[in-house]
Amino acid sequence: MKLRLVLVVLLLANAGYWLWSRGDLAGFGLAPAILGEREPQRLARQVHPDWLQIRKEGKGSSAAP
């Protein structure tokens, strides 16, 4: 009986953590702090991302070693 109770408590805790980490509990004021911030440190480290140009490789040219 005790083992079943422990199993049920662990399953509920796992489900609660999963819901919390996805942000599903935000309506109750239980959203994780990082939910609104999607890797802001990477955005801060970008240097002129709009300068990126994708070019087609011409025929007969080989990649640099």
PQR file of N, CA, C, O and H, with PARSE charges and radii, in Angstrom:
ATOM      1  N   MET A   1       0.821  -1.198   0.000 -0.4000 1.5000
ATOM      2  CA  MET A   1       0.000   0.000   0.000 -0.0000 2.0000
ATOM      3  C   MET A   1       0.866   1.262   0.000  0.5500 1.7000
ATOM      4  O   MET A   1       0.564   2.223  -0.709 -0.5500 1.4000
ATOM      5  N   LYS A   2       1.933   1.261   0.789 -0.4000 1.5000
ATOM      6  CA  LYS A   2       2.810   2.426   0.848 -0.0000 2.0000
ATOM      7  C   LYS A   2       3.527   2.650  -0.473  0.5500 1.7000
ATOM      8  O   LYS A   2       3.737   3.788  -0.892 -0.5500 1.4000
ATOM      9  H   LYS A   2       2.179   0.481   1.364  0.4000 1.0000
ATOM     10  N   LEU A   3       3.900   1.553  -1.127 -0.4000 1.5000
ATOM     11  CA  LEU A   3       4.588   1.669  -2.402 -0.0000 2.0000
ATOM     12  C   LEU A   3       3.670   2.279  -3.462  0.5500 1.7000
ATOM     13  O   LEU A   3       4.118   3.076  -4.286 -0.5500 1.4000
ATOM     14  H   LEU A   3       3.729   0.628  -0.786  0.4000 1.0000
ATOM     15  N   ARG A   4       2.411   1.915  -3.446 -0.4000 1.5000
ATOM     16  CA  ARG A   4       1.446   2.503  -4.387 -0.0000 2.0000
ATOM     17  C   ARG A   4       1.285   3.997  -4.136  0.5500 1.7000
ATOM     18  O   ARG A   4       1.214   4.785  -5.079 -0.5500 1.4000
ATOM     19  H   ARG A   4       2.046   1.267  -2.777  0.4000 1.0000
ATOM     20  N   LEU A   5       1.228   4.384  -2.878 -0.4000 1.5000
ATOM     21  CA  LEU A   5       1.096   5.796  -2.530 -0.0000 2.0000
ATOM     22  C   LEU A   5       2.320   6.586  -2.999  0.5500 1.7000
ATOM     23  O   LEU A   5       2.187   7.684  -3.541 -0.5500 1.4000
ATOM     24  H   LEU A   5       1.286   3.744  -2.111  0.4000 1.0000
ATOM     25  N   VAL A   6       3.500   6.027  -2.790 -0.4000 1.5000
ATOM     26  CA  VAL A   6       4.725   6.682  -3.247 -0.0000 2.0000
ATOM     27  C   VAL A   6       4.722   6.800  -4.770  0.5500 1.7000
ATOM     28  O   VAL A   6       5.093   7.843  -5.310 -0.5500 1.4000
ATOM     29  H   VAL A   6       3.608   5.135  -2.351  0.4000 1.0000
ATOM     30  N   LEU A   7       4.313   5.759  -5.456 -0.4000 1.5000
ATOM     31  CA  LEU A   7       4.257   5.780  -6.913 -0.0000 2.0000
ATOM     32  C   LEU A   7       3.281   6.841  -7.420  0.5500 1.7000
ATOM     33  O   LEU A   7       3.594   7.569  -8.362 -0.5500 1.4000
ATOM     34  H   LEU A   7       4.011   4.912  -5.018  0.4000 1.0000
ATOM     35  N   VAL A   8       2.115   6.934  -6.808 -0.4000 1.5000
ATOM     36  CA  VAL A   8       1.122   7.939  -7.212 -0.0000 2.0000
ATOM     37  C   VAL A   8       1.640   9.345  -6.949  0.5500 1.7000
ATOM     38  O   VAL A   8       1.451  10.236  -7.777 -0.5500 1.4000
ATOM     39  H   VAL A   8       1.860   6.343  -6.042  0.4000 1.0000
ATOM     40  N   VAL A   9       2.285   9.557  -5.818 -0.4000 1.5000
ATOM     41  CA  VAL A   9       2.837  10.878  -5.494 -0.0000 2.0000
ATOM     42  C   VAL A   9       3.929  11.255  -6.487  0.5500 1.7000
ATOM     43  O   VAL A   9       3.975  12.397  -6.945 -0.5500 1.4000
ATOM     44  H   VAL A   9       2.439   8.833  -5.145  0.4000 1.0000
ATOM     45  N   LEU A  10       4.799  10.327  -6.824 -0.4000 1.5000
ATOM     46  CA  LEU A  10       5.856  10.607  -7.796 -0.0000 2.0000
ATOM     47  C   LEU A  10       5.290  10.885  -9.187  0.5500 1.7000
ATOM     48  O   LEU A  10       5.784  11.770  -9.887 -0.5500 1.4000
ATOM     49  H   LEU A  10       4.762   9.400  -6.452  0.4000 1.0000
ATOM     50  N   LEU A  11       4.277  10.152  -9.590 -0.4000 1.5000
ATOM     51  CA  LEU A  11       3.648  10.407 -10.893 -0.0000 2.0000
ATOM     52  C   LEU A  11       2.976  11.776 -10.929  0.5500 1.7000
ATOM     53  O   LEU A  11       3.073  12.484 -11.931 -0.5500 1.4000
ATOM     54  H   LEU A  11       3.876   9.434  -9.021  0.4000 1.0000
ATOM     55  N   LEU A  12       2.307  12.149  -9.866 -0.4000 1.5000
ATOM     56  CA  LEU A  12       1.679  13.472  -9.805 -0.0000 2.0000
ATOM     57  C   LEU A  12       2.721  14.587  -9.795  0.5500 1.7000
ATOM     58  O   LEU A  12       2.539  15.622 -10.435 -0.5500 1.4000
ATOM     59  H   LEU A  12       2.228  11.574  -9.052  0.4000 1.0000
ATOM     60  N   ALA A  13       3.809  14.367  -9.067 -0.4000 1.5000
ATOM     61  CA  ALA A  13       4.876  15.366  -9.049 -0.0000 2.0000
ATOM     62  C   ALA A  13       5.506  15.516 -10.431  0.5500 1.7000
ATOM     63  O   ALA A  13       5.805  16.629 -10.862 -0.5500 1.4000
ATOM     64  H   ALA A  13       3.957  13.525  -8.547  0.4000 1.0000
ATOM     65  N   ASN A  14       5.705  14.411 -11.114 -0.4000 1.5000
ATOM     66  CA  ASN A  14       6.276  14.445 -12.453 -0.0000 2.0000
ATOM     67  C   ASN A  14       5.339  15.164 -13.424  0.5500 1.7000
ATOM     68  O   ASN A  14       5.787  15.985 -14.225 -0.5500 1.4000
ATOM     69  H   ASN A  14       5.462  13.507 -10.764  0.4000 1.0000
ATOM     70  N   ALA A  15       4.066  14.865 -13.357 -0.4000 1.5000
ATOM     71  CA  ALA A  15       3.091  15.525 -14.232 -0.0000 2.0000
ATOM     72  C   ALA A  15       2.998  17.018 -13.913  0.5500 1.7000
ATOM     73  O   ALA A  15       2.872  17.841 -14.820 -0.5500 1.4000
ATOM     74  H   ALA A  15       3.702  14.199 -12.706  0.4000 1.0000
ATOM     75  N   GLY A  16       3.059  17.361 -12.645 -0.4000 1.5000
ATOM     76  CA  GLY A  16       3.033  18.774 -12.259 -0.0000 2.0000
ATOM     77  C   GLY A  16       4.247  19.525 -12.764  0.5500 1.7000
ATOM     78  O   GLY A  16       4.129  20.651 -13.249 -0.5500 1.4000
ATOM     79  H   GLY A  16       3.161  16.692 -11.909  0.4000 1.0000
ATOM     80  N   TYR A  17       5.410  18.912 -12.654 -0.4000 1.5000
ATOM     81  CA  TYR A  17       6.624  19.559 -13.159 -0.0000 2.0000
ATOM     82  C   TYR A  17       6.564  19.723 -14.669  0.5500 1.7000
ATOM     83  O   TYR A  17       6.969  20.757 -15.200 -0.5500 1.4000
ATOM     84  H   TYR A  17       5.506  17.998 -12.260  0.4000 1.0000
ATOM     85  N   TRP A  18       6.059  18.706 -15.364 -0.4000 1.5000
ATOM     86  CA  TRP A  18       5.953  18.784 -16.820 -0.0000 2.0000
ATOM     87  C   TRP A  18       5.023  19.921 -17.234  0.5500 1.7000
ATOM     88  O   TRP A  18       5.350  20.690 -18.138 -0.5500 1.4000
ATOM     89  H   TRP A  18       5.730  17.866 -14.932  0.4000 1.0000
ATOM     90  N   LEU A  19       3.884  20.033 -16.589 -0.4000 1.5000
ATOM     91  CA  LEU A  19       2.944  21.114 -16.899 -0.0000 2.0000
ATOM     92  C   LEU A  19       3.546  22.471 -16.569  0.5500 1.7000
ATOM     93  O   LEU A  19       3.378  23.428 -17.325 -0.5500 1.4000
ATOM     94  H   LEU A  19       3.618  19.409 -15.854  0.4000 1.0000
ATOM     95  N   TRP A  20       4.243  22.558 -15.450 -0.4000 1.5000
ATOM     96  CA  TRP A  20       4.858  23.829 -15.048 -0.0000 2.0000
ATOM     97  C   TRP A  20       5.942  24.245 -16.035  0.5500 1.7000
ATOM     98  O   TRP A  20       6.013  25.414 -16.415 -0.5500 1.4000
ATOM     99  H   TRP A  20       4.379  21.781 -14.835  0.4000 1.0000
ATOM    100  N   SER A  21       6.793  23.301 -16.459 -0.4000 1.5000
ATOM    101  CA  SER A  21       7.898  23.636 -17.354 -0.0000 2.0000
ATOM    102  C   SER A  21       7.420  24.033 -18.743  0.5500 1.7000
ATOM    103  O   SER A  21       8.109  24.785 -19.432 -0.5500 1.4000
ATOM    104  H   SER A  21       6.736  22.352 -16.150  0.4000 1.0000
ATOM    105  N   ARG A  22       6.253  23.547 -19.173 -0.4000 1.5000
ATOM    106  CA  ARG A  22       5.688  23.941 -20.463 -0.0000 2.0000
ATOM    107  C   ARG A  22       4.967  25.275 -20.392  0.5500 1.7000
ATOM    108  O   ARG A  22       4.671  25.876 -21.424 -0.5500 1.4000
ATOM    109  H   ARG A  22       5.693  22.936 -18.614  0.4000 1.0000
ATOM    110  N   GLY A  23       4.679  25.747 -19.179 -0.4000 1.5000
ATOM    111  CA  GLY A  23       3.988  27.014 -19.022 -0.0000 2.0000
ATOM    112  C   GLY A  23       2.484  26.872 -18.959  0.5500 1.7000
ATOM    113  O   GLY A  23       1.769  27.871 -19.035 -0.5500 1.4000
ATOM    114  H   GLY A  23       4.920  25.259 -18.339  0.4000 1.0000
ATOM    115  N   ASP A  24       1.985  25.648 -18.823 -0.4000 1.5000
ATOM    116  CA  ASP A  24       0.547  25.421 -18.784 -0.0000 2.0000
ATOM    117  C   ASP A  24      -0.088  25.911 -17.484  0.5500 1.7000
ATOM    118  O   ASP A  24      -1.305  26.087 -17.422 -0.5500 1.4000
ATOM    119  H   ASP A  24       2.566  24.837 -18.762  0.4000 1.0000
ATOM    120  N   LEU A  25       0.704  26.130 -16.466 -0.4000 1.5000
ATOM    121  CA  LEU A  25       0.176  26.597 -15.184 -0.0000 2.0000
ATOM    122  C   LEU A  25       0.323  28.108 -15.022  0.5500 1.7000
ATOM    123  O   LEU A  25       0.190  28.627 -13.914 -0.5500 1.4000
ATOM    124  H   LEU A  25       1.693  25.987 -16.516  0.4000 1.0000
ATOM    125  N   ALA A  26       0.597  28.817 -16.115 -0.4000 1.5000
ATOM    126  CA  ALA A  26       0.782  30.265 -16.055 -0.0000 2.0000
ATOM    127  C   ALA A  26      -0.499  30.974 -15.632  0.5500 1.7000
ATOM    128  O   ALA A  26      -0.435  32.045 -15.029 -0.5500 1.4000
ATOM    129  H   ALA A  26       0.706  28.396 -17.015  0.4000 1.0000
ATOM    130  N   GLY A  27      -1.639  30.409 -15.931 -0.4000 1.5000
ATOM    131  CA  GLY A  27      -2.918  30.996 -15.530 -0.0000 2.0000
ATOM    132  C   GLY A  27      -3.091  31.034 -14.022  0.5500 1.7000
ATOM    133  O   GLY A  27      -3.854  31.846 -13.499 -0.5500 1.4000
ATOM    134  H   GLY A  27      -1.691  29.539 -16.421  0.4000 1.0000
ATOM    135  N   PHE A  28      -2.389  30.166 -13.331 -0.4000 1.5000
ATOM    136  CA  PHE A  28      -2.443  30.129 -11.873 -0.0000 2.0000
ATOM    137  C   PHE A  28      -1.300  30.918 -11.240  0.5500 1.7000
ATOM    138  O   PHE A  28      -1.162  30.927 -10.016 -0.5500 1.4000
ATOM    139  H   PHE A  28      -1.768  29.507 -13.756  0.4000 1.0000
ATOM    140  N   GLY A  29      -0.477  31.581 -12.058 -0.4000 1.5000
ATOM    141  CA  GLY A  29       0.658  32.338 -11.549 -0.0000 2.0000
ATOM    142  C   GLY A  29       1.867  31.467 -11.259  0.5500 1.7000
ATOM    143  O   GLY A  29       2.728  31.846 -10.465 -0.5500 1.4000
ATOM    144  H   GLY A  29      -0.589  31.574 -13.052  0.4000 1.0000
ATOM    145  N   LEU A  30       1.940  30.316 -11.886 -0.4000 1.5000
ATOM    146  CA  LEU A  30       3.030  29.386 -11.619 -0.0000 2.0000
ATOM    147  C   LEU A  30       3.908  29.158 -12.846  0.5500 1.7000
ATOM    148  O   LEU A  30       4.368  28.039 -13.074 -0.5500 1.4000
ATOM    149  H   LEU A  30       1.241  30.009 -12.531  0.4000 1.0000
ATOM    150  N   ALA A  31       4.141  30.182 -13.623 -0.4000 1.5000
ATOM    151  CA  ALA A  31       4.966  30.033 -14.820 -0.0000 2.0000
ATOM    152  C   ALA A  31       6.439  30.155 -14.446  0.5500 1.7000
ATOM    153  O   ALA A  31       6.788  30.948 -13.571 -0.5500 1.4000
ATOM    154  H   ALA A  31       3.767  31.091 -13.438  0.4000 1.0000
ATOM    155  N   PRO A  32       7.308  29.381 -15.095 -0.5600 1.5000
ATOM    156  CA  PRO A  32       8.737  29.527 -14.844  0.2800 2.0000
ATOM    157  C   PRO A  32       9.233  30.879 -15.342  0.5500 1.7000
ATOM    158  O   PRO A  32       8.687  31.431 -16.298 -0.5500 1.4000
ATOM    159  N   ALA A  33      10.258  31.408 -14.701 -0.4000 1.5000
ATOM    160  CA  ALA A  33      10.760  32.742 -15.046 -0.0000 2.0000
ATOM    161  C   ALA A  33      11.326  32.788 -16.453  0.5500 1.7000
ATOM    162  O   ALA A  33      11.244  33.821 -17.117 -0.5500 1.4000
ATOM    163  H   ALA A  33      10.701  30.960 -13.924  0.4000 1.0000
ATOM    164  N   ILE A  34      11.891  31.703 -16.910 -0.4000 1.5000
ATOM    165  CA  ILE A  34      12.549  31.701 -18.204 -0.0000 2.0000
ATOM    166  C   ILE A  34      11.578  31.518 -19.367  0.5500 1.7000
ATOM    167  O   ILE A  34      12.002  31.523 -20.522 -0.5500 1.4000
ATOM    168  H   ILE A  34      11.957  30.864 -16.371  0.4000 1.0000
ATOM    169  N   LEU A  35      10.306  31.359 -19.092 -0.4000 1.5000
ATOM    170  CA  LEU A  35       9.332  31.086 -20.143 -0.0000 2.0000
ATOM    171  C   LEU A  35       9.279  32.223 -21.167  0.5500 1.7000
ATOM    172  O   LEU A  35       9.171  31.954 -22.363 -0.5500 1.4000
ATOM    173  H   LEU A  35       9.961  31.355 -18.153  0.4000 1.0000
ATOM    174  N   GLY A  36       9.350  33.456 -20.742 -0.4000 1.5000
ATOM    175  CA  GLY A  36       9.296  34.584 -21.664 -0.0000 2.0000
ATOM    176  C   GLY A  36      10.628  34.910 -22.301  0.5500 1.7000
ATOM    177  O   GLY A  36      10.678  35.664 -23.273 -0.5500 1.4000
ATOM    178  H   GLY A  36       9.437  33.675 -19.770  0.4000 1.0000
ATOM    179  N   GLU A  37      11.699  34.363 -21.781 -0.4000 1.5000
ATOM    180  CA  GLU A  37      13.037  34.651 -22.291 -0.0000 2.0000
ATOM    181  C   GLU A  37      13.564  33.431 -23.024  0.5500 1.7000
ATOM    182  O   GLU A  37      13.892  32.420 -22.403 -0.5500 1.4000
ATOM    183  H   GLU A  37      11.659  33.750 -20.992  0.4000 1.0000
ATOM    184  N   ARG A  38      13.643  33.522 -24.310 -0.4000 1.5000
ATOM    185  CA  ARG A  38      14.156  32.417 -25.108 -0.0000 2.0000
ATOM    186  C   ARG A  38      15.593  32.717 -25.509  0.5500 1.7000
ATOM    187  O   ARG A  38      15.834  33.341 -26.542 -0.5500 1.4000
ATOM    188  H   ARG A  38      13.376  34.343 -24.815  0.4000 1.0000
ATOM    189  N   GLU A  39      16.527  32.287 -24.714 -0.4000 1.5000
ATOM    190  CA  GLU A  39      17.957  32.435 -24.934 -0.0000 2.0000
ATOM    191  C   GLU A  39      18.355  33.885 -25.232  0.5500 1.7000
ATOM    192  O   GLU A  39      18.887  34.160 -26.308 -0.5500 1.4000
ATOM    193  H   GLU A  39      16.332  31.780 -23.875  0.4000 1.0000
ATOM    194  N   PRO A  40      18.115  34.801 -24.321 -0.5600 1.5000
ATOM    195  CA  PRO A  40      18.463  36.197 -24.576  0.2800 2.0000
ATOM    196  C   PRO A  40      19.966  36.419 -24.689  0.5500 1.7000
ATOM    197  O   PRO A  40      20.397  37.375 -25.333 -0.5500 1.4000
ATOM    198  N   GLN A  41      20.779  35.546 -24.072 -0.4000 1.5000
ATOM    199  CA  GLN A  41      22.221  35.720 -24.172 -0.0000 2.0000
ATOM    200  C   GLN A  41      22.709  35.479 -25.599  0.5500 1.7000
ATOM    201  O   GLN A  41      23.671  36.110 -26.038 -0.5500 1.4000
ATOM    202  H   GLN A  41      20.429  34.769 -23.549  0.4000 1.0000
ATOM    203  N   ARG A  42      22.056  34.575 -26.324 -0.4000 1.5000
ATOM    204  CA  ARG A  42      22.441  34.356 -27.715 -0.0000 2.0000
ATOM    205  C   ARG A  42      22.062  35.556 -28.582  0.5500 1.7000
ATOM    206  O   ARG A  42      22.821  35.945 -29.470 -0.5500 1.4000
ATOM    207  H   ARG A  42      21.275  34.063 -25.968  0.4000 1.0000
ATOM    208  N   LEU A  43      20.915  36.132 -28.333 -0.4000 1.5000
ATOM    209  CA  LEU A  43      20.511  37.303 -29.099 -0.0000 2.0000
ATOM    210  C   LEU A  43      21.452  38.473 -28.843  0.5500 1.7000
ATOM    211  O   LEU A  43      21.742  39.256 -29.747 -0.5500 1.4000
ATOM    212  H   LEU A  43      20.299  35.816 -27.611  0.4000 1.0000
ATOM    213  N   ALA A  44      21.925  38.586 -27.608 -0.4000 1.5000
ATOM    214  CA  ALA A  44      22.835  39.682 -27.271 -0.0000 2.0000
ATOM    215  C   ALA A  44      24.204  39.497 -27.917  0.5500 1.7000
ATOM    216  O   ALA A  44      24.895  40.484 -28.171 -0.5500 1.4000
ATOM    217  H   ALA A  44      21.689  37.949 -26.873  0.4000 1.0000
ATOM    218  N   ARG A  45      24.614  38.255 -28.189 -0.4000 1.5000
ATOM    219  CA  ARG A  45      25.932  37.990 -28.769 -0.0000 2.0000
ATOM    220  C   ARG A  45      25.952  38.085 -30.290  0.5500 1.7000
ATOM    221  O   ARG A  45      27.030  38.057 -30.884 -0.5500 1.4000
ATOM    222  H   ARG A  45      24.052  37.453 -27.982  0.4000 1.0000
ATOM    223  N   GLN A  46      24.813  38.195 -30.927 -0.4000 1.5000
ATOM    224  CA  GLN A  46      24.791  38.246 -32.383 -0.0000 2.0000
ATOM    225  C   GLN A  46      25.369  39.567 -32.876  0.5500 1.7000
ATOM    226  O   GLN A  46      25.065  40.636 -32.347 -0.5500 1.4000
ATOM    227  H   GLN A  46      23.938  38.218 -30.444  0.4000 1.0000
ATOM    228  N   VAL A  47      26.209  39.468 -33.902 -0.4000 1.5000
ATOM    229  CA  VAL A  47      26.819  40.654 -34.489 -0.0000 2.0000
ATOM    230  C   VAL A  47      26.326  40.773 -35.918  0.5500 1.7000
ATOM    231  O   VAL A  47      26.731  39.993 -36.780 -0.5500 1.4000
ATOM    232  H   VAL A  47      26.456  38.599 -34.332  0.4000 1.0000
ATOM    233  N   HIS A  48      25.473  41.722 -36.175 -0.4000 1.5000
ATOM    234  CA  HIS A  48      24.926  42.010 -37.502 -0.0000 2.0000
ATOM    235  C   HIS A  48      24.377  40.760 -38.198  0.5500 1.7000
ATOM    236  O   HIS A  48      24.888  40.383 -39.253 -0.5500 1.4000
ATOM    237  H   HIS A  48      25.145  42.356 -35.475  0.4000 1.0000
ATOM    238  N   PRO A  49      23.366  40.117 -37.646 -0.5600 1.5000
ATOM    239  CA  PRO A  49      22.817  38.921 -38.296  0.2800 2.0000
ATOM    240  C   PRO A  49      22.143  39.237 -39.626  0.5500 1.7000
ATOM    241  O   PRO A  49      21.966  38.343 -40.453 -0.5500 1.4000
ATOM    242  N   ASP A  50      21.768  40.487 -39.842 -0.4000 1.5000
ATOM    243  CA  ASP A  50      21.117  40.857 -41.097 -0.0000 2.0000
ATOM    244  C   ASP A  50      22.118  40.965 -42.248  0.5500 1.7000
ATOM    245  O   ASP A  50      21.707  41.090 -43.401 -0.5500 1.4000
ATOM    246  H   ASP A  50      21.912  41.214 -39.170  0.4000 1.0000
ATOM    247  N   TRP A  51      23.417  40.919 -41.962 -0.4000 1.5000
ATOM    248  CA  TRP A  51      24.430  40.969 -43.013 -0.0000 2.0000
ATOM    249  C   TRP A  51      24.636  39.601 -43.663  0.5500 1.7000
ATOM    250  O   TRP A  51      25.340  39.505 -44.668 -0.5500 1.4000
ATOM    251  H   TRP A  51      23.751  40.817 -41.025  0.4000 1.0000
ATOM    252  N   LEU A  52      24.055  38.572 -43.128 -0.4000 1.5000
ATOM    253  CA  LEU A  52      24.235  37.222 -43.640 -0.0000 2.0000
ATOM    254  C   LEU A  52      23.646  37.102 -45.035  0.5500 1.7000
ATOM    255  O   LEU A  52      22.502  37.487 -45.277 -0.5500 1.4000
ATOM    256  H   LEU A  52      23.483  38.650 -42.312  0.4000 1.0000
ATOM    257  N   GLN A  53      24.441  36.561 -45.949 -0.4000 1.5000
ATOM    258  CA  GLN A  53      23.991  36.349 -47.318 -0.0000 2.0000
ATOM    259  C   GLN A  53      24.215  34.889 -47.685  0.5500 1.7000
ATOM    260  O   GLN A  53      25.274  34.328 -47.404 -0.5500 1.4000
ATOM    261  H   GLN A  53      25.370  36.248 -45.752  0.4000 1.0000
ATOM    262  N   ILE A  54      23.236  34.287 -48.302 -0.4000 1.5000
ATOM    263  CA  ILE A  54      23.355  32.909 -48.759 -0.0000 2.0000
ATOM    264  C   ILE A  54      23.571  32.951 -50.260  0.5500 1.7000
ATOM    265  O   ILE A  54      22.761  33.500 -51.006 -0.5500 1.4000
ATOM    266  H   ILE A  54      22.376  34.742 -48.530  0.4000 1.0000
ATOM    267  N   ARG A  55      24.666  32.367 -50.686 -0.4000 1.5000
ATOM    268  CA  ARG A  55      25.021  32.388 -52.102 -0.0000 2.0000
ATOM    269  C   ARG A  55      25.036  30.975 -52.650  0.5500 1.7000
ATOM    270  O   ARG A  55      25.391  30.025 -51.953 -0.5500 1.4000
ATOM    271  H   ARG A  55      25.325  31.920 -50.080  0.4000 1.0000
ATOM    272  N   LYS A  56      24.647  30.853 -53.903 -0.4000 1.5000
ATOM    273  CA  LYS A  56      24.721  29.558 -54.564 -0.0000 2.0000
ATOM    274  C   LYS A  56      26.157  29.322 -55.005  0.5500 1.7000
ATOM    275  O   LYS A  56      26.840  30.226 -55.487 -0.5500 1.4000
ATOM    276  H   LYS A  56      24.358  31.625 -54.469  0.4000 1.0000
ATOM    277  N   GLU A  57      26.593  28.084 -54.826 -0.4000 1.5000
ATOM    278  CA  GLU A  57      27.963  27.744 -55.228 -0.0000 2.0000
ATOM    279  C   GLU A  57      27.988  27.511 -56.731  0.5500 1.7000
ATOM    280  O   GLU A  57      27.150  26.786 -57.269 -0.5500 1.4000
ATOM    281  H   GLU A  57      26.038  27.350 -54.435  0.4000 1.0000
ATOM    282  N   GLY A  58      28.944  28.123 -57.401 -0.4000 1.5000
ATOM    283  CA  GLY A  58      29.054  27.978 -58.845 -0.0000 2.0000
ATOM    284  C   GLY A  58      29.537  26.595 -59.253  0.5500 1.7000
ATOM    285  O   GLY A  58      30.063  25.847 -58.428 -0.5500 1.4000
ATOM    286  H   GLY A  58      29.624  28.712 -56.965  0.4000 1.0000
ATOM    287  N   LYS A  59      29.359  26.258 -60.525 -0.4000 1.5000
ATOM    288  CA  LYS A  59      29.793  24.953 -61.022 -0.0000 2.0000
ATOM    289  C   LYS A  59      31.308  24.876 -61.047  0.5500 1.7000
ATOM    290  O   LYS A  59      31.988  25.847 -61.379 -0.5500 1.4000
ATOM    291  H   LYS A  59      28.932  26.865 -61.195  0.4000 1.0000
ATOM    292  N   GLY A  60      31.825  23.717 -60.697 -0.4000 1.5000
ATOM    293  CA  GLY A  60      33.266  23.481 -60.789 -0.0000 2.0000
ATOM    294  C   GLY A  60      34.064  24.040 -59.628  0.5500 1.7000
ATOM    295  O   GLY A  60      35.269  23.801 -59.552 -0.5500 1.4000
ATOM    296  H   GLY A  60      31.273  22.928 -60.427  0.4000 1.0000
ATOM    297  N   SER A  61      33.456  24.754 -58.746 -0.4000 1.5000
ATOM    298  CA  SER A  61      34.225  25.275 -57.618 -0.0000 2.0000
ATOM    299  C   SER A  61      34.226  24.245 -56.495  0.5500 1.7000
ATOM    300  O   SER A  61      33.221  23.577 -56.251 -0.5500 1.4000
ATOM    301  H   SER A  61      32.477  24.948 -58.808  0.4000 1.0000
ATOM    302  N   SER A  62      35.330  24.126 -55.833 -0.4000 1.5000
ATOM    303  CA  SER A  62      35.419  23.155 -54.744 -0.0000 2.0000
ATOM    304  C   SER A  62      35.492  23.885 -53.414  0.5500 1.7000
ATOM    305  O   SER A  62      35.847  25.062 -53.349 -0.5500 1.4000
ATOM    306  H   SER A  62      36.147  24.668 -56.031  0.4000 1.0000
ATOM    307  N   ALA A  63      35.156  23.179 -52.381 -0.4000 1.5000
ATOM    308  CA  ALA A  63      35.172  23.771 -51.049 -0.0000 2.0000
ATOM    309  C   ALA A  63      36.615  23.977 -50.601  0.5500 1.7000
ATOM    310  O   ALA A  63      37.505  23.201 -50.947 -0.5500 1.4000
ATOM    311  H   ALA A  63      34.867  22.223 -52.434  0.4000 1.0000
ATOM    312  N   ALA A  64      36.823  25.015 -49.843 -0.4000 1.5000
ATOM    313  CA  ALA A  64      38.153  25.297 -49.313 -0.0000 2.0000
ATOM    314  C   ALA A  64      38.506  24.278 -48.237  0.5500 1.7000
ATOM    315  O   ALA A  64      37.632  23.849 -47.484 -0.5500 1.4000
ATOM    316  H   ALA A  64      36.099  25.646 -49.563  0.4000 1.0000
ATOM    317  N   PRO A  65      39.765  23.889 -48.155 -0.5600 1.5000
ATOM    318  CA  PRO A  65      40.163  22.906 -47.146  0.2800 2.0000
ATOM    319  C   PRO A  65      40.102  23.457 -45.737  0.5500 1.7000
ATOM    320  O   PRO A  65      40.410  22.743 -44.782 -0.5500 1.4000
TER
END
